[in-house]
Amino acid sequence: MNLKDLNIKKIHNSFLNKEYSCTDLINNYFEKINEINSDYNIYTSLNKENALNQAKIIDEKIAKGEVLRKLDGIPFSVKDSICTLECKSQAGSNILKGFEATYNATAVEKLINEGAILIGKTNCDSFGHGSSTKNSDYGITKNPYSLDHVAGGSSGGAAASVALNTCTFAIGEDTGGSIREPASFCGIYGLKPSYGRVSRYGAIAYGSSLDTIGPLANNMLDIEIVQKIIEGLDEKDATTIEDKKIIELENKTVKKIGIIKEFLDNGLDLRIRDLFDKKLEEYETNGFEIQEFHLPSTKYAVASYYLIACSETSSNLSRFDGVKFGFRAPNVTKLEDMYLQTKEYGFSFETKKRIILGTYALSAGYADKYYKKACSARSLIKQELEDILKEVDFILTPTSPVLPYEINPIKEIDPMTEYLADIYTVIPSLAGVCSLNVPIGFVEKLPVGMQIIGGVLDENKVMEFAKILG
Ligand code: GLN
């Protein structure tokens, strides 16, 4: 079986034409996982027995000639920071080592209700804190195109699971780029839906006003199928947006593309810029109108994103204290020691740094200076981005200004470099709009991605556009 060119439609056709069974498919994916997981470090827990049991049910259904649901027998992976009944949900963190959730996240539940089969949970930076999986307590996920480079982060395992053909699609979580950047580093598609379009219920929260759940896949058709299943109003997440509003906004035509001048100046790898410019030329030849814009608030984006994300994470992560979930420090007699030692061991260095930063930014006397200021900058960014989106259908940017980071145990990836490289992805996150990574080529044999930014609830339009681009 060639796992490389599979997609949902092809798999269903093969099931119906009896070219292979669902059990064969699952066995093939697990063979592939066995072969490569120790090298690439993609999965943090696997679901083989349950997956094979479910495959048997699907095979019986096919044998009886029953109609298939949209995802019957389609194997998928889920990021470790999203709760699933099967497998562990550890958020890439020691503090949740061995944690088993008692429910499925809404997005996962919807996929399972359509017959999808969970293959396993994928590695990520602990609690989504990072861009390379170097902050995972379970090790770095390697790039599918080079074992010496990272797969990206924080949903690095999700992107690699798809790019290395160990499942048909993946579910990731994106707070400031965690679906798009690893999708770009691994040469696949990844959609960050508008804030509120997919329920966050069951996502282990990083930054609640920014977190989104979305799909990663090898092709746009699968992204579209999965997105349409997982989106929608959910009574368990009050921030989900009414479907009514979505219909009103969807019927617009595709013509104008905006690019942002500030994005193409400092810090962008010239080889990525070259590839991006060539793509723009191609689109222009194909009849798209390209217009340049300024987004002066770009300079505030990374700082305000990290202030807001760290502030929210410092609050969200206070629940991990050794009492309610997961790990508890052993052999302590005093309550305070239990808290201290649990958090000291259970949280990664990066997570502790972010909790301290966020607590400081929210503390009395400093909240106005830091947190509230960051919120004002966020409003400005949102306004400026929306103003551009009133004049064009989409904004195109490179997804990352840098190539996948080299894994070098001696020279650590510099944290400042990593934060700054989030510049293009944090802006749509702060504005709550949707954006999608599409692969556009290679530099030094490493994948490069382009980001399509659309307005709030413009997912359909963005997906259609990506399909036109091919
Ligand atoms: N790299 C960004 C961060 O570390 C984004 C992470 C994410 O989207 N979860 O915050």
Residues whose N, C-alpha, C, O or C-beta is under 5 A from the ligand:
A	BS01	LIG	G128 H129 G130 S131 G153 S154 E173 D174 T175 G176 G177 S178 D422
